Amino acid sequence: GASEAATAKFAIASDGSLSTPTAGTSNVRFGVNAGNSIASGGNYNVTIGDEAGTALTTGDNNVAVGYAAFDSATDQNGNVAIGYNALTAVTASGDTLCTAVGSQALAANTAGYHNTAVGFAAQDANTHGIRNVSVGRDSLGSDTKGSYSVAIGDSALATQNFTTATNANNTAVGYFAGNAVTTGTNNTFMGALAGDATDNGNDNVAIGHQALSANAGDDNVAIGKDALLVNVKNQNIAIGSHALDADVNGGTSIAIGHNALTTQNPATAVDMQNVAVGNSAGEALTTATASTLIGGLAGDAITTGGANTLVGYAAGSALVEGSGNIAVGYQALDADAGGQESVAIGANALGAQNFTSGARPSNNALGLSAGASITSGINNLAIGTFTLDALTDADYNVAVGTTALTADTLGSYNTAVGYNTLAVQNMTTATSSHNTALGAGAAEKVTTGVLSTFLGAGAGANITDCDGNTAVGKSAMHTNQLGDGQVAVGNDALYSSNYSTATAAYNVGLGHSAGYHISTGVYNTCVGARSGATSTQITTGSYNIMIGVDGRPSANAGTHQICIGNEVTGTANDTFNFGKASNIVSNTFTSNASFSRSSDVHKKTNIEDDTLGLDFINDLRTVTFNWKPNSEFPEHYKDYHPTKNNMETDIKLHGMVAQEVKAALDKAGVDTFGGWSEEEDGSQRISQEMFIHPLIRAVQELSNEVKQLKEKLNA
């Protein structure tokens, strides 16, 4: 018969290159039926292997290598299928841009696009999922419609399967990483067996061999070998090998560091709220909750003690059952096993404290070595470097300021605020010393003195062993060493007080520089600025009372002098003086006890004879009377009160009536007499001693009349 026209199947060019002509452009095909359907418009394709790309017609830029690889595609573009049945089912048109390398890789994919699958059966169940990456045998091998996942490693995400279109956003890198995930989303697993038991958990991160291996919860982060190894709860963070590796039921904990919280494991599901950061931080903790442990070995012995905050290497490292403690700093609170509710901030702060389970010492220490030697003392507060650092078994002390109360071992109930306050105090036996010092250097030399109060920079600065003193003001009682029972209030008050032997001094200085020069005098009271301290100041004198600015005795060694008023000077020992400056009233209380006042002619002017005499006296009426109650006073009087009575109404008194005295004065035409006065509210008063002067005048007038009568009788 007639022969058919010859058709070129294979060509060798003059340069030796091979080609397999198709209706399209630049296509390569090798194998039975490989690319045998490529039509015009199907360009730049490579099909190698029997049936490879056999249905391809107008698709471009595809590579199909292996038996039946890419054998259902017709017009798809940009795909790579290498391996037996790789991408064998794809039917969607257009730029599917899938890469499948491995036997049956993406074998079921029909409409999915932008997927990459490398390995035997990688993504072999995927039909519609998009933008997935899987590398390794069976990686993403069960998912049909999940998208945006990355699985790298043998069987990584092997059981993930979304039956409806879902953006899974899971990432698994490592052998069996995320192997059990079914419908969980937004997970990241890196490392062999990382998150390998997670099924429907979401938003987890696991990096490291077996990290988060048993997880069934959400929002966990595990980084490091065996981190969160068996946990099934939520919102934990474990970073470091074996961090939180024993916890099954606990949630909301953070463990960062090798063996951090490695034994935590509550018996039932509970939010633990623990934070441990550092090598072996909280490594013995089992059921304690709400603790924060930051630093290598921080809280590494805690088992059941909760609500602790420990920050720093070995901070609280001996705590077992103690709870509610705060320790911040190298080895802070590192010896205590069972104490509760203490605060130690600073290297070695409360470093020796140690109480049995259940004790509430409530000590607070802030500063380098603050309270470092306290063993069993309670309710102490130390703020500042080396404050209370020698104290062992003493209670209720407050020390604020560098080296405040730094030497005391057994003193209790002390308060020291300021640099070096009570710095050398040291009670060698248990003593309730009750000292208070506030101000830089206040009472800085006290050794064994007790029951004293010092407020102000340098107050009581030289006191050593004396008791019951109070000094308030800069340098108040500055020099005193051994005087007891003194009170100095005001800058430099009782500044010079100083006794060479223990002395019950009992001086009081109230006011700026009050009693400044008292050295060895005792039982003096000086009230007012510079009282007892100017001109003839008190030095060795005793039992004096000076009230008023610049009040002073008659001599440095004066005794029993009382001066009241500004610039009042005592007249002699055993006198009471009051008034102002040179206008002083005096009383000598050891003899006739009468009052005297200045009447010196050199101090007077306009001297005239007084006119008040016998006629005035004759116009006065002496009466007996009882006081009315305050409620019967005129209501405008300042001492009126409708219910309260301050008057002794039952006592019969002798005297005069002020209004009648005023009438007699008006009759005499005198308005300068000091025996009568009127207050602002209109009530009137009399001063009985002032009537001595008109009485003297009356006696003189009577004496003169008697003299005249005698002269008439004798005439």
C-alpha positions as CSV (number, residue, x, y, z in Angstrom):
1,G,0.0,0.0,0.0
2,A,0.9,3.6,-0.2
3,S,3.3,4.7,2.6
4,E,2.4,7.4,5.1
5,A,4.3,10.7,5.3
6,A,7.1,10.6,7.8
7,T,6.7,12.5,11.2
8,A,9.8,13.6,13.2
9,K,9.8,12.0,16.8
10,F,13.4,12.7,17.8
11,A,16.0,15.0,16.3
12,I,19.8,15.4,16.6
13,A,21.0,18.8,15.5
14,S,24.3,19.5,13.7
15,D,25.9,20.6,17.0
16,G,24.9,17.3,18.6
17,S,22.0,18.6,20.8
18,L,18.9,16.5,21.2
19,S,15.3,17.7,20.8
20,T,11.9,16.2,21.0
21,P,9.7,18.3,18.7
22,T,6.2,19.3,19.9
23,A,3.5,21.7,18.7
24,G,4.7,24.1,21.5
25,T,7.9,25.9,21.9
26,S,11.1,24.6,23.6
27,N,9.5,21.5,25.3
28,V,11.5,18.4,26.3
29,R,9.8,14.9,26.6
30,F,11.2,11.5,27.2
31,G,9.2,8.4,27.9
32,V,6.1,6.6,26.8
33,N,3.3,9.2,26.3
34,A,5.4,11.8,28.1
35,G,4.1,15.2,27.1
36,N,2.4,13.6,24.2
37,S,-0.6,16.0,24.3
38,I,1.3,19.3,24.3
39,A,-0.3,21.6,21.8
40,S,0.5,24.9,20.3
41,G,0.8,27.4,23.2
42,G,2.3,24.8,25.6
43,N,5.8,26.0,26.0
44,Y,9.0,25.5,28.0
45,N,7.9,22.2,29.6
46,V,10.1,19.2,30.6
47,T,8.4,15.8,30.8
48,I,10.5,12.7,31.6
49,G,9.1,9.3,32.3
50,D,6.3,7.2,31.0
51,E,3.0,9.0,31.1
52,A,4.7,12.1,32.7
53,G,2.6,15.2,31.8
54,T,0.7,13.1,29.4
55,A,-2.4,15.3,29.5
56,L,-0.6,18.6,29.3
57,T,-1.7,20.7,26.4
58,T,-1.2,24.5,26.7
59,G,0.5,24.7,30.1
60,D,3.9,26.5,30.4
61,N,7.1,26.2,32.4
62,N,6.3,22.9,34.0
63,V,8.7,20.1,34.9
64,A,7.5,16.5,35.3
65,V,9.9,13.7,36.1
66,G,8.8,10.2,37.0
67,Y,6.1,7.7,36.1
68,A,2.7,9.5,35.7
69,A,4.1,12.6,37.3
70,F,1.9,15.6,36.6
71,D,-0.2,13.3,34.4
72,S,-3.6,15.0,34.8
73,A,-2.6,18.6,34.3
74,T,-3.6,20.3,31.1
75,D,-3.2,24.0,31.1
76,Q,-1.4,24.6,34.4
77,N,1.8,26.7,34.7
78,G,5.0,26.8,36.7
79,N,4.8,23.4,38.4
80,V,7.6,21.0,39.3
81,A,6.7,17.3,39.8
82,I,9.5,14.8,40.4
83,G,8.7,11.3,41.4
84,Y,6.3,8.5,40.9
85,N,2.7,10.0,40.7
86,A,4.0,13.3,41.9
87,L,1.3,16.0,41.4
88,T,-0.6,13.3,39.6
89,A,-4.2,14.7,40.2
90,V,-3.8,18.5,39.7
91,T,-6.6,19.8,37.4
92,A,-7.0,23.5,38.4
93,S,-6.1,25.8,35.6
94,G,-3.6,28.7,35.5
95,D,-0.5,29.4,37.6
96,T,-0.7,26.7,40.2
97,L,3.1,27.0,40.9
98,C,3.4,23.8,42.9
99,T,6.6,21.9,43.6
100,A,6.4,18.2,44.4
101,V,9.6,16.1,44.8
102,G,9.2,12.5,45.9
103,S,7.1,9.5,45.2
104,Q,3.4,10.5,45.5
105,A,4.3,14.0,46.7
106,L,1.2,16.2,46.4
107,A,-0.4,13.1,44.7
108,A,-4.0,14.1,45.5
109,N,-3.7,17.8,44.9
110,T,-6.4,19.0,42.5
111,A,-7.0,22.7,43.1
112,G,-4.3,23.7,45.6
113,Y,-1.6,26.1,44.5
114,H,1.8,27.5,45.5
115,N,2.5,24.3,47.5
116,T,6.0,22.8,48.0
117,A,6.3,19.1,48.9
118,V,9.6,17.2,49.1
119,G,9.7,13.6,50.3
120,F,7.9,10.3,49.9
121,A,4.1,11.0,50.2
122,A,4.7,14.5,51.3
123,Q,1.4,16.3,51.2
124,D,0.0,13.3,49.4
125,A,-3.6,13.9,50.7
126,N,-3.7,17.7,49.9
127,T,-6.5,18.5,47.5
128,H,-7.2,22.2,48.0
129,G,-4.7,23.6,50.5
130,I,-2.5,26.4,49.4
131,R,0.9,27.8,50.1
132,N,2.1,24.9,52.2
133,V,5.7,23.7,52.5
134,S,6.6,20.1,53.5
135,V,10.0,18.4,53.4
136,G,10.3,14.8,54.6
137,R,8.5,11.4,54.4
138,D,4.8,11.8,55.1
139,S,5.3,15.4,56.1
140,L,1.8,17.1,56.0
141,G,0.7,13.7,54.7
142,S,-2.9,13.8,55.9
143,D,-4.1,17.3,55.3
144,T,-6.6,17.9,52.6
145,K,-7.6,21.6,52.8
146,G,-5.3,23.3,55.3
147,S,-3.1,26.2,54.1
148,Y,0.0,28.2,55.1
149,S,1.7,25.4,57.0
150,V,5.4,24.4,57.0
151,A,6.5,20.8,57.8
152,I,10.1,19.9,57.6
153,G,11.2,16.4,58.8
154,D,10.0,12.8,58.7
155,S,6.3,12.7,59.5
156,A,6.3,16.4,60.6
157,L,2.6,17.5,60.9
158,A,1.8,14.1,59.5
159,T,-1.7,13.9,60.9
160,Q,-2.8,17.5,60.4
161,N,-6.1,17.5,58.5
162,F,-8.5,20.3,57.9
163,T,-11.6,19.2,56.0
164,T,-12.7,22.7,55.2
165,A,-10.5,25.5,53.8
166,T,-8.5,26.7,56.9
167,N,-5.4,28.9,57.3
168,A,-3.6,26.6,59.6
169,N,-0.4,28.6,59.9
170,N,1.5,25.7,61.6
171,T,5.2,25.3,61.3
172,A,7.0,22.1,62.3
173,V,10.7,21.4,61.7
174,G,12.2,18.1,62.9
175,Y,11.6,14.4,63.0
176,F,7.9,13.8,64.1
177,A,7.6,17.5,65.0
178,G,3.9,18.3,65.4
179,N,3.2,14.8,64.3
180,A,-0.2,14.5,66.2
181,V,-1.6,17.9,65.2
182,T,-5.0,17.4,63.7
183,T,-6.9,20.8,63.8
184,G,-4.6,23.0,65.9
185,T,-3.5,26.3,64.3
186,N,-0.8,28.9,64.6
187,N,1.7,26.5,66.2
188,T,5.5,26.4,65.7
189,F,7.4,23.3,66.4
190,M,11.2,22.9,65.8
191,G,13.2,19.9,66.9
192,A,12.8,16.1,66.8
193,L,9.5,15.1,68.5
194,A,8.8,18.8,69.3
195,G,5.1,19.1,70.0
196,D,4.6,15.6,68.7
197,A,1.5,14.9,70.8
198,T,-0.2,18.2,70.2
199,D,-3.5,17.6,68.5
200,N,-5.9,20.5,68.5
201,G,-3.8,23.0,70.5
202,N,-3.4,26.5,69.1
203,D,-0.8,29.2,69.2
204,N,2.0,27.0,70.7
205,V,5.8,27.4,70.1
206,A,8.1,24.4,70.8
207,I,11.8,24.4,69.9
208,G,14.1,21.6,70.9
209,H,14.1,17.8,71.2
210,Q,10.8,16.6,72.7
211,A,9.9,20.2,73.6
212,L,6.1,20.4,74.4
213,S,6.0,16.7,73.5
214,A,2.7,15.8,75.2
215,N,0.9,19.2,74.8
216,A,-2.8,19.4,74.3
217,G,-3.2,23.0,75.4
218,D,-2.9,26.5,73.9
219,D,-0.6,29.5,74.0
220,N,2.5,27.6,75.3
221,V,6.1,28.3,74.5
222,A,8.8,25.6,75.0
223,I,12.4,26.1,73.9
224,G,15.0,23.5,74.8
225,K,15.4,19.8,75.1
226,D,12.4,18.3,77.0
227,A,11.0,21.8,77.8
228,L,7.4,21.3,78.8
229,L,7.9,17.7,78.0
230,V,4.6,16.3,79.5
231,N,2.4,19.4,79.9
232,V,-1.1,19.4,78.7
233,K,-2.3,22.8,79.9
234,N,-2.2,26.4,78.6
235,Q,-0.2,29.6,78.6
236,N,3.2,28.2,79.8
237,I,6.6,29.4,78.7
238,A,9.6,27.1,79.2
239,I,13.0,28.0,77.7
240,G,16.0,25.8,78.6
241,S,16.6,22.1,78.7
242,H,14.3,20.3,81.1
243,A,12.5,23.6,81.9
244,L,9.0,22.6,83.3
245,D,9.6,19.1,82.0
246,A,7.7,17.3,84.7
247,D,4.5,19.5,84.9
248,V,1.4,17.8,83.5
249,N,-1.5,19.9,84.8
250,G,0.0,23.3,85.6
251,G,-0.8,26.4,83.5
252,T,0.4,30.0,83.2
253,S,4.0,29.5,84.3
254,I,7.2,30.8,82.9
255,A,10.5,28.9,83.2
256,I,13.7,30.1,81.6
257,G,17.0,28.3,82.2
258,H,18.3,24.8,82.5
259,N,16.1,22.8,85.0
260,A,14.0,25.9,85.7
261,L,10.8,24.7,87.5
262,T,11.9,21.2,86.5
263,T,9.8,19.4,89.2
264,Q,6.7,21.6,89.2
265,N,3.7,19.3,89.0
266,P,0.4,20.1,90.7
267,A,-1.9,17.1,91.2
268,T,-4.8,18.7,89.5
269,A,-5.3,21.3,86.8
270,V,-4.4,24.8,88.2
271,D,-3.0,28.1,87.0
272,M,0.4,28.1,88.8
273,Q,1.4,31.7,87.9
274,N,5.1,30.9,88.7
275,V,8.0,32.7,86.9
276,A,11.5,31.2,87.1
277,V,14.4,32.6,85.1
278,G,17.9,31.3,85.6
279,N,19.9,28.0,85.8
280,S,18.0,25.7,88.2
281,A,15.7,28.5,89.3
282,G,12.9,26.9,91.3
283,E,14.1,23.5,90.4
284,A,12.6,21.8,93.5
285,L,9.3,23.6,93.4
286,T,6.4,21.1,93.2
287,T,3.0,22.7,94.1
288,A,3.9,26.3,95.2
289,T,2.1,29.0,93.2
290,A,2.4,32.7,92.3
291,S,6.2,32.9,92.8
292,T,8.8,34.9,90.7
293,L,12.3,33.4,90.8
294,I,14.9,35.2,88.7
295,G,18.6,34.2,88.8
296,G,20.8,31.1,88.9
297,L,19.7,28.9,91.8
298,A,17.0,31.5,92.8
299,G,14.5,29.7,95.0
300,D,16.0,26.4,94.0
301,A,14.9,24.6,97.2
302,I,11.3,25.8,97.3
303,T,8.8,23.0,97.2
304,T,5.4,24.3,98.5
305,G,6.2,27.9,99.6
306,G,4.3,30.2,97.3
307,A,3.9,33.9,96.5
308,N,7.7,34.5,96.8
309,T,9.6,37.0,94.6
310,L,13.3,36.1,94.5
311,V,15.7,37.9,92.1
312,G,19.4,37.4,92.0
313,Y,21.9,34.5,92.1
314,A,21.0,32.1,95.0
315,A,18.3,34.6,96.2
316,G,16.1,32.7,98.7
317,S,18.0,29.5,97.8
318,A,17.2,27.8,101.1
319,L,13.5,28.5,101.1
320,V,11.4,25.3,101.2
321,E,8.0,26.2,102.6
322,G,8.4,29.9,103.3
323,S,5.9,32.1,101.5
324,G,5.2,35.7,100.7
325,N,8.9,36.7,100.7
326,I,10.7,39.2,98.5
327,A,14.5,38.8,97.9
328,V,16.4,40.8,95.3
329,G,20.2,40.6,95.1
330,Y,23.1,38.1,95.3
331,Q,22.4,35.6,98.0
332,A,19.6,37.7,99.5
333,L,17.6,35.8,102.1
334,D,19.6,32.7,101.1
335,A,19.5,30.8,104.4
336,D,15.9,31.0,105.4
337,A,13.9,27.8,105.0
338,G,10.4,28.5,106.4
339,G,10.1,32.2,107.1
340,Q,7.3,34.2,105.6
341,E,6.6,37.7,104.6
342,S,10.2,39.1,104.7
343,V,11.7,41.6,102.2
344,A,15.4,41.5,101.4
345,I,16.7,43.7,98.6
346,G,20.5,43.9,98.1
347,A,23.4,41.5,98.1
348,N,23.4,39.3,101.2
349,A,20.4,41.2,102.6
350,L,18.9,39.1,105.4
351,G,21.5,36.5,104.4
352,A,21.5,34.7,107.7
353,Q,17.7,34.7,108.6
354,N,16.3,31.2,109.1
355,F,12.9,30.3,110.5
356,T,11.0,27.1,110.7
357,S,7.8,26.6,108.7
358,G,5.0,29.0,109.4
359,A,7.0,31.7,111.2
360,R,6.3,35.3,110.1
361,P,9.4,37.3,110.9
362,S,8.2,40.2,108.7
363,N,11.7,41.6,108.4
364,N,12.5,44.1,105.7
365,A,16.0,44.9,104.5
366,L,17.0,47.1,101.6
367,G,20.7,47.6,100.8
368,L,24.0,45.8,100.6
369,S,24.3,43.4,103.5
370,A,21.3,45.1,105.2
371,G,20.2,42.9,108.1
372,A,22.8,40.3,106.9
373,S,23.3,38.7,110.3
374,I,19.7,38.5,111.5
375,T,18.9,34.9,112.4
376,S,15.7,34.9,114.4
377,G,14.9,38.6,115.0
378,I,11.5,39.8,113.8
379,N,9.8,42.9,112.6
380,N,13.0,44.7,111.7
381,L,13.4,47.3,108.9
382,A,16.8,48.0,107.5
383,I,17.3,50.4,104.5
384,G,20.8,51.4,103.4
385,T,24.2,49.8,103.0
386,F,25.3,47.8,106.1
387,T,22.2,48.8,108.1
388,L,21.5,46.4,110.9
389,D,24.1,44.1,109.4
390,A,25.4,42.8,112.8
391,L,22.0,42.3,114.4
392,T,21.2,38.7,115.2
393,D,18.3,38.0,117.6
394,A,16.6,41.3,118.2
395,D,13.2,42.8,117.2
396,Y,11.3,45.9,116.2
397,N,14.3,47.9,114.9
398,V,14.2,50.5,112.1
399,A,17.5,51.6,110.5
400,V,17.5,53.9,107.4
401,G,20.7,55.2,106.0
402,T,24.2,53.9,105.3
403,T,25.7,52.2,108.4
404,A,22.7,53.1,110.6
405,L,22.6,50.7,113.6
406,T,25.4,48.8,111.9
407,A,27.1,47.4,115.1
408,D,24.2,46.4,117.3
409,T,23.6,42.7,117.9
410,L,20.9,42.3,120.5
411,G,19.2,45.7,120.9
412,S,15.5,45.9,120.2
413,Y,12.9,48.7,119.7
414,N,15.4,51.1,118.1
415,T,14.9,53.6,115.3
416,A,17.9,55.1,113.4
417,V,17.3,57.3,110.3
418,G,20.3,59.0,108.7
419,Y,23.9,58.3,107.8
420,N,25.8,56.6,110.6
421,T,23.0,57.1,113.2
422,L,23.4,54.9,116.3
423,A,26.3,53.5,114.3
424,V,28.2,52.0,117.3
425,Q,25.3,51.1,119.6
426,N,25.8,47.5,120.6
427,M,23.7,45.7,123.2
428,T,25.6,42.5,124.0
429,T,22.7,41.0,125.9
430,A,19.0,41.1,124.8
431,T,17.9,44.7,125.6
432,S,14.8,46.7,124.8
433,S,16.9,49.8,124.3
434,H,14.2,52.0,122.8
435,N,16.6,54.6,121.2
436,T,15.5,56.8,118.4
437,A,17.9,58.8,116.2
438,L,17.0,60.8,113.2
439,G,19.6,62.9,111.2
440,A,23.0,62.4,109.8
441,G,25.4,61.4,112.6
442,A,22.7,61.6,115.3
443,A,23.8,59.7,118.4
444,E,26.5,58.1,116.3
445,K,28.7,57.3,119.4
446,V,26.0,55.8,121.6
447,T,27.2,52.4,122.8
448,T,24.9,51.1,125.5
449,G,22.7,54.0,126.4
450,V,18.9,53.4,126.3
451,L,15.6,55.2,126.2
452,S,16.8,58.2,124.3
453,T,15.5,60.2,121.4
454,F,17.7,62.3,119.0
455,L,16.3,64.2,116.1
456,G,18.6,66.4,114.0
457,A,22.0,66.2,112.3
458,G,24.6,65.7,115.0
459,A,22.0,65.6,117.8
460,G,23.6,63.8,120.7
461,A,26.6,63.2,118.6
462,N,29.0,62.3,121.5
463,I,26.7,60.5,123.9
464,T,28.1,57.1,124.8
465,D,26.5,55.4,127.8
466,C,23.6,57.5,129.2
467,D,19.9,57.0,129.3
468,G,16.6,58.8,128.9
469,N,17.8,61.8,126.9
470,T,15.8,63.7,124.3
471,A,17.6,66.0,121.8
472,V,15.8,67.6,118.9
473,G,17.6,70.0,116.6
474,K,21.0,70.3,114.8
475,S,23.8,69.6,117.3
476,A,21.3,69.6,120.2
477,M,23.0,68.0,123.3
478,H,26.1,67.7,121.1
479,T,28.9,67.3,123.7
480,N,27.1,65.2,126.3
481,Q,28.5,61.8,127.0
482,L,27.2,60.5,130.3
483,G,24.4,62.8,131.5
484,D,21.0,61.2,131.9
485,G,17.5,62.4,131.6
486,Q,18.0,65.6,129.7
487,V,15.7,67.3,127.1
488,A,17.2,69.6,124.4
489,V,14.9,70.9,121.8
490,G,16.3,73.5,119.3
491,N,19.5,73.8,117.3
492,D,22.5,73.8,119.7
493,A,20.2,73.4,122.8
494,L,22.3,72.1,125.8
495,Y,25.2,72.0,123.3
496,S,27.9,71.9,126.0
497,S,26.4,69.6,128.5
498,N,29.1,67.2,129.5
499,Y,29.6,64.9,132.5
500,S,32.7,62.8,133.1
501,T,30.8,60.2,135.1
502,A,27.3,58.9,134.9
503,T,25.1,61.8,136.2
504,A,21.3,62.2,136.5
505,A,21.5,65.7,134.9
506,Y,17.8,66.3,134.2
507,N,18.4,69.6,132.3
508,V,15.8,70.9,129.9
509,G,16.7,73.3,127.0
510,L,13.9,74.3,124.8
511,G,14.7,76.9,122.1
512,H,17.6,77.8,119.8
513,S,20.9,77.5,121.9
514,A,18.8,77.2,125.1
515,G,21.1,76.2,127.9
516,Y,24.0,76.2,125.4
517,H,26.8,76.6,128.0
518,I,25.5,74.3,130.7
519,S,28.5,72.0,131.3
520,T,28.0,70.2,134.6
521,G,25.0,71.9,136.1
522,V,21.9,69.8,136.8
523,Y,18.2,70.1,137.0
524,N,18.1,73.4,135.0
525,T,15.1,74.3,132.8
526,C,15.7,76.8,130.0
527,V,12.9,77.7,127.6
528,G,13.3,80.3,124.9
529,A,16.0,81.2,122.4
530,R,19.4,81.6,124.1
531,S,17.7,81.3,127.5
532,G,20.4,80.6,130.2
533,A,23.0,81.1,127.4
534,T,23.9,84.8,127.2
535,S,26.0,87.2,129.3
536,T,26.0,85.5,132.7
537,Q,25.0,82.1,131.2
538,I,24.5,79.0,133.3
539,T,27.5,76.7,133.3
540,T,27.8,74.8,136.6
541,G,24.7,76.2,138.2
542,S,21.8,74.0,139.1
543,Y,18.0,74.0,139.8
544,N,17.4,77.2,137.7
545,I,14.4,78.0,135.6
546,M,14.8,80.4,132.7
547,I,11.7,81.1,130.5
548,G,12.0,83.7,127.8
549,V,14.5,84.9,125.2
550,D,17.9,85.6,126.7
551,G,16.8,84.9,130.2
552,R,19.9,84.5,132.5
553,P,20.9,84.0,136.1
554,S,22.9,86.4,138.2
555,A,26.0,84.2,138.1
556,N,27.3,81.2,136.1
557,A,27.0,79.0,139.1
558,G,23.7,80.4,140.3
559,T,21.2,78.1,141.8
560,H,17.4,78.1,142.4
561,Q,16.8,81.2,140.2
562,I,13.6,81.6,138.4
563,C,13.4,84.1,135.5
564,I,10.4,84.6,133.3
565,G,10.3,87.1,130.5
566,N,12.5,88.3,127.7
567,E,16.0,89.3,128.8
568,V,15.1,88.9,132.5
569,T,18.2,88.6,134.7
570,G,18.1,86.8,138.0
571,T,18.8,89.0,141.1
572,A,20.2,86.3,143.4
573,N,19.9,82.7,144.3
574,D,16.5,81.6,145.6
575,T,14.6,84.3,143.8
576,F,11.7,84.5,141.4
577,N,12.0,87.2,138.8
578,F,9.6,88.1,136.0
579,G,8.9,91.0,133.7
580,K,11.1,92.3,130.9
581,A,14.7,93.6,130.7
582,S,15.1,96.2,133.5
583,N,11.4,96.2,134.5
584,I,11.4,93.2,136.7
585,V,9.3,92.0,139.6
586,S,11.2,89.8,142.1
587,N,10.4,87.5,145.0
588,T,12.8,86.0,147.4
589,F,11.0,82.8,148.3
590,T,13.3,81.6,151.1
591,S,12.7,84.6,153.4
592,N,9.7,86.9,153.5
593,A,8.4,85.7,150.2
594,S,7.2,89.2,149.2
595,F,7.3,90.5,145.6
596,S,9.4,93.5,144.8
597,R,9.9,95.5,141.6
598,S,12.2,98.2,140.4
599,S,11.5,101.6,142.0
600,D,14.8,103.3,141.6
601,V,14.6,107.1,141.4
602,H,17.2,107.0,138.6
603,K,14.7,105.2,136.5
604,K,11.8,107.6,137.1
605,T,10.7,111.0,135.9
606,N,7.6,113.4,136.4
607,I,7.5,112.4,140.1
608,E,4.4,114.0,141.8
609,D,2.4,113.5,145.0
610,D,-0.5,111.1,144.6
611,T,-3.9,112.6,145.3
612,L,-5.7,109.3,146.1
613,G,-6.0,109.1,149.8
614,L,-8.5,109.2,152.7
615,D,-11.4,110.5,150.7
616,F,-11.0,107.8,148.1
617,I,-10.7,105.1,150.8
618,N,-13.8,106.4,152.5
619,D,-15.7,106.1,149.2
620,L,-14.9,102.4,148.9
621,R,-17.2,99.7,150.2
622,T,-15.9,96.3,151.3
623,V,-18.3,93.5,150.8
624,T,-18.8,89.7,151.1
625,F,-20.2,87.8,148.1
626,N,-20.6,84.6,146.2
627,W,-19.7,84.1,142.5
628,K,-22.6,83.6,140.0
629,P,-22.4,80.6,137.6
630,N,-21.1,81.4,134.1
631,S,-24.6,81.0,132.6
632,E,-25.7,84.1,134.5
633,F,-23.0,86.4,133.1
634,P,-23.9,88.9,130.4
635,E,-23.8,86.9,127.2
636,H,-21.3,89.2,125.6
637,Y,-18.7,88.4,128.3
638,K,-16.0,86.1,126.9
639,D,-16.4,83.7,129.9
640,Y,-20.1,83.4,129.5
641,H,-21.3,79.8,128.9
642,P,-24.9,78.6,128.8
643,T,-24.2,75.2,130.5
644,K,-20.6,75.0,131.6
645,N,-19.7,76.6,135.0
646,N,-16.1,77.3,136.1
647,M,-17.0,79.5,139.1
648,E,-16.9,78.2,142.8
649,T,-20.4,79.5,143.6
650,D,-20.6,78.0,147.1
651,I,-17.7,79.8,148.7
652,K,-18.3,83.2,150.6
653,L,-15.6,85.7,149.6
654,H,-14.4,89.1,150.8
655,G,-13.6,92.0,148.5
656,M,-15.0,95.0,146.6
657,V,-17.1,95.7,143.6
658,A,-15.1,96.9,140.5
659,Q,-17.9,99.2,139.3
660,E,-18.0,100.9,142.8
661,V,-14.2,101.3,142.7
662,K,-14.6,102.9,139.2
663,A,-17.2,105.3,140.6
664,A,-14.9,106.3,143.5
665,L,-12.1,106.9,141.0
666,D,-14.3,109.0,138.8
667,K,-15.3,111.0,141.9
668,A,-11.7,111.6,142.6
669,G,-11.0,112.6,139.0
670,V,-8.3,109.9,138.6
671,D,-8.1,107.7,135.5
672,T,-4.5,106.3,135.8
673,F,-4.9,104.1,138.9
674,G,-3.7,100.6,138.2
675,G,-6.0,99.0,140.8
676,W,-8.9,99.0,138.3
677,S,-9.1,97.9,134.7
678,E,-11.7,97.0,132.1
679,E,-11.4,94.2,129.5
680,E,-12.5,94.3,125.9
681,D,-15.8,92.7,126.6
682,G,-16.7,95.3,129.2
683,S,-16.1,93.2,132.3
684,Q,-14.2,95.0,135.1
685,R,-11.3,93.9,137.3
686,I,-9.4,95.2,140.4
687,S,-5.8,94.6,141.6
688,Q,-6.1,94.5,145.4
689,E,-2.4,95.1,146.1
690,M,-2.5,98.4,144.3
691,F,-4.8,99.8,147.1
692,I,-1.8,99.8,149.4
693,H,-0.7,103.2,147.9
694,P,-3.9,105.1,148.6
695,L,-4.1,103.4,152.0
696,I,-0.6,104.8,152.8
697,R,-1.8,108.2,151.7
698,A,-4.9,107.9,153.9
699,V,-2.9,106.8,156.9
700,Q,-0.6,109.8,156.3
701,E,-3.6,112.1,156.1
702,L,-5.1,110.6,159.3
703,S,-1.7,110.9,161.0
704,N,-1.5,114.5,160.1
705,E,-5.0,115.1,161.5
706,V,-4.2,113.3,164.7
707,K,-1.1,115.4,165.0
708,Q,-3.1,118.6,164.5
709,L,-5.6,117.5,167.2
710,K,-2.9,116.7,169.6
711,E,-1.4,120.1,169.1
712,K,-4.8,121.7,169.8
713,L,-5.2,119.7,172.9
714,N,-1.8,120.6,174.1
715,A,-2.2,124.3,173.3
